[in-house]
Amino acid sequence: MNYKTTVIALSVHEENENPIFGETVTHVKINDEAAGPFVELSQNGETLEVGEVRFDFDEFDVVVAAVKQLNEGWPLDEK
C-alpha cells in the first residue's frame, strides 16, 4: 500500500498567537461534501457573529496566499 501526504488546512495568525485557538486565528481549510473541493474559512473570535469573518488588509493577502497554497497541493484528479 502506498501513502501520500496532502495538506488540507492552514492557520493564519499573528506571530504571538496560538495557531489553534488564538483570537487572531483564521483557519483556511479545503473541504469536500461529495460535490468537489471548496475553501472553508473559520475564526474563533468572541466578538464575531455566527458566519462572520474579519480580516485586516495585511492579513487578507496572507489568507489568499494560503488558499492558493492549498489549491496547488490538492490532487489534480480531485479538482
Secondary structure in CASP SS format (residue, H / E / C, confidence):
PFRMAT SS
TARGET T0000
AUTHOR 0000-0000-0000
METHOD secondary structure of the structure
MODEL  1
M C 1.00
N C 1.00
Y C 1.00
K C 1.00
T C 1.00
T C 1.00
V C 1.00
I C 1.00
A E 1.00
L E 1.00
S E 1.00
V E 1.00
H C 1.00
E C 1.00
E C 1.00
N C 1.00
E C 1.00
N C 1.00
P C 1.00
I C 1.00
F C 1.00
G C 1.00
E C 1.00
T C 1.00
V C 1.00
T E 1.00
H E 1.00
V E 1.00
K E 1.00
I E 1.00
N E 1.00
D E 1.00
E C 1.00
A C 1.00
A C 1.00
G C 1.00
P E 1.00
F E 1.00
V E 1.00
E E 1.00
L E 1.00
S E 1.00
Q E 1.00
N C 1.00
G C 1.00
E C 1.00
T C 1.00
L C 1.00
E C 1.00
V C 1.00
G C 1.00
E C 1.00
V C 1.00
R C 1.00
F C 1.00
D C 1.00
F H 1.00
D H 1.00
E H 1.00
F H 1.00
D H 1.00
V H 1.00
V H 1.00
V H 1.00
A H 1.00
A H 1.00
V H 1.00
K H 1.00
Q H 1.00
L H 1.00
N H 1.00
E H 1.00
G H 1.00
W C 1.00
P C 1.00
L H 1.00
D H 1.00
E H 1.00
K C 1.00
END
